[in-house]
């Protein structure tokens, strides 16, 4: 049996998810952070919700 959960993401939760993904890659920073609002009419989901997209580049500081 499969279930689907539709959650209305906030900008804060989108950034938090991005940070967790960056940490999982071993990064200690994110550059070029972009947060985009996505209205429900642009969503392709069966039960669309407004939401946010957060993108950026994970970086790792190199110490010499």
ChimeraX attribute file (.defattr): number of C-alpha atoms within 10 A of each C-alpha:
attribute: neighborCount
match mode: 1-to-1
recipient: residues
	/A:1	2
	/A:2	3
	/A:3	4
	/A:4	5
	/A:5	6
	/A:6	10
	/A:7	10
	/A:8	12
	/A:9	13
	/A:10	14
	/A:11	14
	/A:12	12
	/A:13	15
	/A:14	17
	/A:15	19
	/A:16	13
	/A:17	12
	/A:18	20
	/A:19	20
	/A:20	12
	/A:21	13
	/A:22	19
	/A:23	16
	/A:24	10
	/A:25	12
	/A:26	12
	/A:27	16
	/A:28	13
	/A:29	14
	/A:30	16
	/A:31	10
	/A:32	9
	/A:33	12
	/A:34	11
	/A:35	15
	/A:36	12
	/A:37	12
	/A:38	13
	/A:39	12
	/A:40	14
	/A:41	10
	/A:42	10
	/A:43	13
	/A:44	9
	/A:45	10
	/A:46	7
	/A:47	9
	/A:48	15
	/A:49	18
	/A:50	15
	/A:51	18
	/A:52	18
	/A:53	16
	/A:54	18
	/A:55	16
	/A:56	16
	/A:57	13
	/A:58	19
	/A:59	15
	/A:60	13
	/A:61	8
	/A:62	5
	/A:63	4
	/A:64	3
